[in-house]
Amino acid sequence: MKITLLIGSLAGGGAERVVCNLANYLVEKGHEVTVLTVSDQQTYEIKESVRHVILYGESKSKLPHTIINLVRLYRMNCYFRKEDMDIYLTFLPKLSSFILAQKRFIKCPVILAERADPNTFCNLSEKNKKIFEKYYPKADGYIFQTEDAKKYYKEHGISVENSVVIPNAINPEFIRPLYQGERRKVIVGAGRLTIQKNFSLLINAFAEICNDFPEYKLEIYGEGPLKESLINETKSLGIREKVIFKGYVNNLGNCIQDASLFVLSSDFEGMPNALMEAMALGLPVISTDCPAGGSKFLIQDNENGLLVSVGDRKMLTEKMKYLIENERIATKIGKMATRISSDLNTKKIYGKWEKYITKIVKYDGEKE
């Protein structure tokens, strides 16, 4: 099959990593794969046999952003008219709605891969809600990460009969023997430094336990627009020296495998890659029970991790203290967490993607 995967960029993020891993898997299976990105930002690698088309690289451009977007629009429509594809897969809300708005120019099926919480996207503005209702029904198929996300579409009048729920695959880098050495007195968090990830919640909860556990530090991995304000927050709380902002790293597994605890403090997520990876490494984990249900899919509370309510600093603080004070329980939870590796390995998960893509292409051919 000739397959195009569309996404904003290949810079560090969960959806971007999925696109790269999926492209690499599909090309190994003999498919002709193109990754089409809006910009030239890139941190993840794709195989040389995967074609990478960039609509417009803005990293060195001096043109106004409005002009850049017009160039991208023109080039995207040219791509749709010129390329003889069997199927398109589009990722992330803004780009997906834009692609579906151009559906009349596309001669093959389009699958929408929902990577986050659709309810949050729609609640951001009335405009987003109208975009969702107008354009999302135009897709020929849907891939959801969770049943909750699928349910939201159904409740808002979008037919999900021709859809599938596929959780994320765990990056093979994180599937390894359980770390057996002494664990560092470190709590870790990882992700883009954005409002969604709510690292402020984690920082404030950590500040609450600093006096009780002065030997502990907090390491935060990732980059993003809120970095400066988060640093300032640690200063105002008097814990600047105890919170280390590590930035983006390519070897996260090696950096965090010996940590004492991993915390996901997000307000919303799809299927949180960082949480999955920490569990695969055998770290005791605490996560907010955030929409659209990815955390509760991964965590059986008090068995392979702990769940806390979204935005609940008091509850998060209590759970962090509980695992620090009860090392045997924390170790047991970490060992139980590693079991997700067998169910969510790349071969199983991306095999499901390939099977569903083939089904949609075949269905479209039968309609003709």
C-alpha positions in Angstrom: 0.0 0.0 0.0 1.0 3.6 -0.5 0.4 5.4 2.8 0.9 9.0 3.9 1.1 10.0 7.5 0.3 13.6 8.2 1.5 15.5 11.3 2.7 19.0 12.3 6.4 18.0 12.8 8.7 15.3 14.1 9.7 17.2 17.2 9.6 15.6 20.6 6.1 14.6 21.5 3.9 11.4 21.9 2.0 11.6 18.6 5.2 12.5 16.8 7.0 9.4 18.2 4.0 7.2 17.2 4.2 8.5 13.6 7.9 7.8 13.3 7.6 4.3 14.9 4.6 3.5 12.7 6.3 4.7 9.6 9.3 2.6 10.3 7.2 -0.5 11.0 5.1 -0.1 7.9 8.0 0.4 5.6 9.7 -2.8 7.0 6.5 -4.6 6.1 6.9 -3.6 2.5 4.6 -0.6 2.2 5.5 2.7 0.5 5.4 5.2 3.3 5.5 9.0 3.2 5.5 11.2 6.3 4.2 14.7 5.4 5.0 17.4 8.0 4.0 21.0 8.2 7.3 22.2 9.5 10.9 21.0 9.5 11.3 20.6 13.3 12.6 17.1 14.1 14.0 15.1 17.0 12.8 11.6 16.2 14.5 9.6 13.4 12.8 7.8 10.5 14.3 5.2 8.2 15.9 6.3 5.0 13.3 4.2 3.1 10.5 6.4 4.5 10.0 9.5 2.3 9.8 12.7 4.3 7.9 15.6 2.7 8.1 19.0 4.4 5.5 21.6 3.4 7.6 24.5 4.4 10.6 24.6 6.7 10.3 27.7 8.8 13.4 27.3 11.0 15.5 29.5 8.6 12.7 31.5 7.0 12.2 35.2 7.4 8.8 35.3 5.8 5.7 36.3 7.9 3.9 33.4 9.4 0.7 34.2 7.4 2.7 33.9 4.1 4.3 30.6 5.3 0.8 29.1 6.1 -0.4 30.1 2.6 2.6 28.4 1.0 1.9 25.3 3.1 -1.8 25.3 2.1 -0.9 25.5 -1.6 1.7 22.8 -1.4 -0.6 20.5 0.6 -3.3 20.8 -2.0 -0.7 20.2 -4.8 0.3 17.0 -2.9 -3.3 15.8 -2.7 -3.8 16.3 -6.4 -0.5 14.9 -7.5 0.1 11.9 -5.3 -1.6 8.5 -6.0 -2.0 7.3 -2.4 -4.1 4.3 -1.1 -4.7 6.0 2.2 -3.9 9.0 4.5 -3.6 9.0 8.2 -3.8 12.3 10.0 -2.8 13.1 13.6 -3.5 15.9 16.1 -6.7 18.1 16.1 -5.8 21.3 14.2 -4.1 19.5 11.4 -6.8 16.8 11.2 -9.6 19.4 10.9 -7.6 21.2 8.2 -7.0 17.9 6.2 -10.7 16.9 6.5 -11.7 20.4 5.3 -9.7 19.6 2.1 -11.3 16.1 1.7 -12.8 17.0 -1.7 -9.3 17.1 -3.1 -8.3 13.7 -1.7 -9.0 10.7 -3.9 -8.6 8.0 -1.2 -9.7 7.2 2.4 -8.6 9.3 5.3 -8.2 7.8 8.8 -8.3 10.2 11.7 -6.0 9.1 14.6 -7.3 10.6 17.8 -4.2 11.1 20.1 -5.6 13.2 22.9 -8.8 14.0 24.8 -11.5 15.3 22.3 -13.6 16.8 25.1 -10.7 19.1 26.1 -10.2 20.2 22.5 -13.8 21.0 22.0 -14.1 22.8 25.4 -11.2 25.1 24.6 -13.4 27.3 22.4 -16.7 27.4 20.6 -14.8 27.5 17.4 -13.1 24.2 18.1 -16.4 22.6 18.9 -17.8 23.7 15.5 -14.7 22.5 13.7 -15.1 19.1 15.4 -18.8 18.8 14.5 -18.3 20.0 10.9 -15.2 18.2 9.8 -14.5 15.2 11.9 -17.5 13.2 10.5 -15.8 13.4 7.1 -13.1 10.8 8.0 -13.5 7.3 6.6 -12.2 5.7 9.7 -11.0 6.4 13.3 -8.2 5.0 15.5 -8.8 5.8 19.2 -6.4 5.2 22.1 -9.2 4.6 24.6 -12.8 3.6 24.8 -13.6 7.0 26.5 -12.4 8.9 23.4 -14.5 6.7 21.1 -17.5 7.2 23.4 -17.2 11.0 23.1 -17.4 10.9 19.3 -20.4 8.6 19.4 -22.2 10.9 22.0 -21.6 13.8 19.6 -23.2 12.2 16.6 -20.2 10.9 14.8 -20.5 7.3 13.5 -17.7 5.2 15.0 -19.0 1.9 13.6 -15.9 1.8 11.3 -13.4 2.5 14.0 -10.9 0.7 16.3 -9.3 1.2 19.7 -5.6 0.7 19.8 -3.4 1.7 22.8 0.1 3.0 22.2 3.1 0.7 21.9 5.9 0.9 24.3 9.2 2.2 22.8 11.5 -0.8 22.7 14.2 1.3 24.4 12.2 1.0 27.6 11.7 -2.8 27.5 14.7 -4.1 29.5 15.5 -6.1 32.6 14.4 -4.5 35.9 17.0 -2.3 37.4 18.4 -4.1 40.5 20.8 -1.5 42.0 20.1 1.1 44.7 17.6 3.7 43.6 18.4 7.4 43.6 16.4 9.6 46.0 14.8 11.2 43.0 11.2 11.7 41.8 10.9 12.2 38.0 8.4 13.7 35.6 8.7 13.9 31.8 6.8 15.6 29.0 6.4 18.9 27.2 6.4 21.9 29.5 2.9 23.0 28.7 -0.3 23.8 30.5 -1.7 20.3 29.7 1.1 18.5 31.6 0.5 20.6 34.7 4.1 20.3 36.1 3.1 23.1 38.5 1.0 20.6 40.3 3.9 18.2 40.7 6.3 21.0 41.8 3.9 22.2 44.4 3.3 18.7 45.7 7.0 18.1 45.8 7.4 21.3 47.8 5.0 19.9 50.4 7.2 16.9 51.1 10.7 18.5 51.0 10.9 19.1 54.7 9.9 15.5 55.5 12.3 14.0 52.9 15.2 16.6 52.5 17.4 14.0 50.7 14.9 13.8 47.7 15.1 15.8 44.5 12.8 16.3 41.6 14.0 15.9 38.0 11.8 17.1 35.1 12.6 16.0 31.6 11.3 17.9 28.6 11.2 21.4 27.0 8.4 23.8 26.3 7.0 27.3 26.6 6.4 27.2 30.4 10.0 26.4 31.3 10.9 29.8 32.6 7.7 30.2 34.6 8.1 26.8 36.2 11.7 27.7 37.1 10.4 30.9 38.7 7.8 28.9 40.6 10.5 26.7 42.2 12.3 29.9 43.2 9.2 31.3 44.9 8.6 28.1 46.7 12.2 28.0 47.9 13.1 24.7 46.3 15.1 25.8 43.2 18.1 23.8 44.2 16.0 20.7 44.6 14.3 20.8 41.2 16.5 20.0 38.2 15.2 20.8 34.7 17.0 18.2 32.5 15.6 19.4 29.2 14.9 17.0 26.3 17.1 13.8 26.2 17.4 11.0 23.7 18.2 8.4 26.3 15.4 8.9 28.8 15.3 5.2 29.8 18.9 5.3 30.9 18.4 8.6 32.8 15.4 7.5 34.9 15.6 3.7 35.3 17.2 4.1 38.8 14.8 6.8 40.1 12.6 6.1 43.1 9.3 7.3 41.7 7.7 8.6 38.5 4.7 11.1 38.6 2.4 12.1 35.7 0.5 15.2 36.7 -1.4 16.0 33.5 -4.8 17.6 33.3 -5.6 15.5 30.2 -3.9 12.9 28.1 -4.6 10.3 25.4 -2.5 7.3 26.1 0.5 8.8 28.0 3.7 7.5 26.6 5.8 8.8 29.5 3.7 6.8 32.0 3.9 3.6 29.9 7.6 3.9 29.6 8.2 4.5 33.3 6.0 1.4 34.0 7.9 -0.7 31.6 11.1 0.2 33.4 9.6 -0.9 36.7 9.4 2.5 38.3 6.6 2.9 41.0 4.2 5.4 39.3 1.6 7.9 40.4 -0.7 9.4 37.7 -3.6 11.7 37.6 -6.8 9.9 36.5 -7.1 12.2 33.5 -9.4 12.2 30.5 -9.6 10.4 28.0 -9.0 7.4 30.2 -5.4 6.4 29.2 -4.1 6.4 32.8 -6.8 4.2 34.2 -6.4 1.8 31.2 -2.8 1.3 32.2 -3.0 1.4 36.0 -5.0 -0.9 38.2 -5.0 1.3 41.3 -2.8 0.1 44.2 -1.6 -2.9 42.1 0.7 -1.6 39.4 0.5 2.1 40.2 -1.5 4.8 42.0 -4.2 7.1 40.6 -5.0 10.5 41.9 -7.7 13.0 41.0 -6.8 15.6 38.4 -5.4 18.8 40.0 -5.6 17.4 43.5 -2.4 18.5 45.1 -3.2 17.2 48.6 -4.0 13.7 47.2 -0.8 13.7 45.1 1.3 14.8 48.1 -0.2 12.0 50.2 0.5 9.3 47.6 4.1 10.5 47.1 4.7 10.3 50.8 3.1 6.9 51.0 5.4 5.3 48.4 8.5 7.0 49.8 7.7 5.7 53.3 6.7 2.2 52.1 9.7 1.0 50.0 8.5 -2.6 49.9 5.1 -1.6 48.5 6.7 0.7 46.0 9.0 -2.0 44.8 6.1 -4.5 44.4 4.1 -1.9 42.5 7.1 -1.3 40.2 7.5 -5.0 39.4 3.8 -5.4 38.6 4.0 -2.4 36.3 6.5 -4.1 34.0 3.9 -6.6 32.9 2.4 -4.1 30.4 5.5 -4.6 28.2 4.3 -7.9 26.9 0.8 -6.6 25.9 2.0 -3.3 24.4 5.0 -4.3 22.4 5.5 -2.6 19.0 5.0 -5.8 16.9 1.5 -6.4 18.4 0.4 -2.8 18.4 1.6 -1.7 15.0 0.4 -5.0 13.6 -3.1 -3.8 14.7 -2.6 -0.5 12.9 -1.6 -2.3 9.7 -4.6 -4.6 9.9 -7.0 -1.7 10.3 -5.4 0.4 7.6 -5.7 -2.6 5.2 -9.4 -3.1 6.2 -10.2 0.6 5.4 -8.4 0.5 2.0 -10.2 -2.7 1.1 -13.6 -1.4 2.2 -13.1 1.7 0.0 -12.2 -0.4 -3.0 -15.4 -2.5 -2.5 -17.5 0.7 -2.4 -16.2 1.6 -5.9 
